[in-house]
């Protein structure tokens, strides 16, 4: 995970890129793909915060969509451990508690 200084440097670097260059980054290597940083580079702080919150809410809704395991709905868990881990990664990536 990048430090806040590294994140700020990355956002500044992205803010200097054209829209075409941002699309190239967004569709290339997962190591480069940081949607919240791309949004932060082009959006207001309020829009960026709203996007980060939307990502978390959407990921949570997907995790809550179906139970896993069990038999005929009995003994199933609403959110699997893998989904919980994914949600933690999403929250960490976008800086939402």
C-alpha positions in Angstrom: 0.0 0.0 0.0 1.3 3.4 -0.9 1.9 6.1 1.7 -0.3 9.2 1.6 2.6 11.2 0.0 3.0 8.5 -2.7 -0.7 8.6 -3.3 -0.7 12.4 -3.6 2.3 12.2 -6.1 0.4 9.6 -8.1 -2.8 11.7 -8.2 -0.7 14.7 -9.4 0.9 12.6 -12.1 -2.5 11.4 -13.2 -3.9 14.9 -13.3 -1.4 15.8 -16.0 -2.5 13.0 -18.3 -5.0 13.3 -21.1 -8.3 11.4 -21.0 -6.9 9.0 -23.6 -3.9 8.2 -21.5 -6.1 7.6 -18.4 -8.3 5.2 -20.4 -5.1 3.3 -21.5 -4.0 3.0 -17.8 -7.5 2.0 -16.7 -7.6 -0.8 -19.2 -4.0 -2.0 -18.8 -2.1 -3.7 -16.0 -4.0 -4.3 -12.7 -0.9 -2.9 -10.9 -1.5 0.4 -12.5 -5.3 0.4 -12.3 -6.3 2.6 -9.4 -9.8 3.9 -10.2 -10.1 6.1 -7.2 -6.8 7.8 -8.1 -8.0 8.4 -11.6 -11.2 9.8 -10.4 -9.4 12.0 -7.9 -7.2 13.3 -10.7 -10.2 14.5 -12.7 -12.9 15.1 -10.1 -13.5 17.4 -7.1 -12.7 16.0 -3.7 -16.4 15.6 -3.0 -16.9 13.6 -6.2 -13.9 11.5 -5.5 -15.2 10.7 -2.0 -18.6 9.9 -3.3 -17.1 7.5 -5.9 -15.0 5.7 -3.2 -18.1 5.3 -1.1 -20.1 4.0 -4.1 -17.4 1.4 -4.7 -17.7 0.1 -1.1 -21.5 0.2 -1.1 -21.6 -1.7 -4.5 -19.1 -4.3 -3.4 -21.1 -4.8 -0.1 -24.4 -5.2 -2.1 -22.7 -7.8 -4.4 -21.5 -9.7 -1.4 -24.9 -9.6 0.3 -26.7 -10.7 -2.9 -26.7 -14.4 -2.3 -26.0 -16.9 0.5 -23.3 -19.5 0.1 -23.1 -23.0 1.3 -25.7 -24.8 3.3 -28.6 -26.8 2.0 -31.9 -25.2 0.7 -30.9 -22.0 2.5 -30.3 -23.7 5.9 -26.8 -23.3 7.4 -25.7 -20.9 4.6 -23.6 -17.9 5.3 -24.7 -14.5 4.0 -21.2 -13.3 3.3 -18.4 -15.7 2.8 -14.9 -15.3 4.2 -13.6 -14.6 0.7 -16.1 -11.9 0.2 -15.3 -10.4 3.6 -11.6 -10.3 2.6 -12.5 -8.7 -0.8 -14.6 -6.1 1.0 -11.6 -5.3 3.3 -9.4 -4.9 0.3 -11.8 -2.6 -1.4 -12.2 -0.4 1.7 -8.4 -0.3 2.1 -7.8 0.6 -1.5 -10.2 3.5 -1.5 -9.5 4.6 2.1 -13.0 4.1 3.4 -13.3 2.8 6.9 
